[in-house]
Amino acid sequence: MTLVIDPQGLARCLYSEALDLSALGMLSIRRASHVEPDATGQWWVDLAPVHGPQFGPYHRRADALGAEQAWLEANILLIAAT
């Protein structure tokens, strides 16, 4: 898990249960994307909630989730930290 902490002490990350984030204080969680199958069982990533692209298809959900995480880290989480 990548945890970004800004100079004011605000922590941001892609949510996971790897850490008990409530130990850091009050949480604010919002959806960044949707990973859903289509009628043929192919998986698609929709990053519309953060004004991002749609991409896919992926044969496996795990592959779609990995692509989703990589895009969010590179285009939202880490860019906002610079």
N, C-alpha and C positions, 0 to 999 in steps of 0.2 A: 504494500500500500504506500502510495506517495502522499505525504502529509506536508502541505505548504503552509508556513506560518509567516504572516506579513509583519512589518515592523511595529504595528499597533497590537500584535498578539492575536489577530484573527486567524484561525486555522481553517484550511479548506482541503478537501480530498474527495475522491470518488468513494461513495459509501460502501462499506463492507463491514462484516462482523469480525474482521481480523483483530480489531482493537475495540475496547469499550469506549467509544467516543464520548459517551455521557460523562466520563471522568474528566473531560476537558472543560465541561461547563454546559450551558444551554445549547441545544442543537437546533439548527435550521436546515431541514432536508427538503430538496426539491428535485423533481424528475428532470433528467437531462435528455432522456431518449426512451425509445421503445424498441424492443427486439421481439419480433413476432413472425410466426410462420405464415406462408401463403397457402392456398388451396392444394398445392402439390407437395407440401412439406418442406419447401425451401425456406430458409430463414433470412429475414431482412432487418437492417438497422435503420431506424428513422430518428434522426437527430434534430427534428423540427423544434422541439421545446427549447433548444439553445440556438436556433436559427442555423442549424447545420444541414448537411446533405442527407440523402437516403442512399444506402448502398447495400449490395448483395447481388445475387443470392449466395447463400452459404448452405452447404449440405448438412452441416452440423451446427446446432445451437451454440456449442462451445466456441466454434470458430467465429460466429457472429458476435458473441460476447467479447472475445478477444479483440476483434476489430473495433468494436464500440469503445472499449477501454482505451485502446491505443489512440483513437481519434480524439477522445475527450481529454486525455492527458496532454497530447501534443497541441491541441487547438484551443483548449479552454483552461485547464488547470495550470499548466506550466507557462503558457503565454501570459496569463493574467498575473503571474508571479514576477514577471520581469519588468 
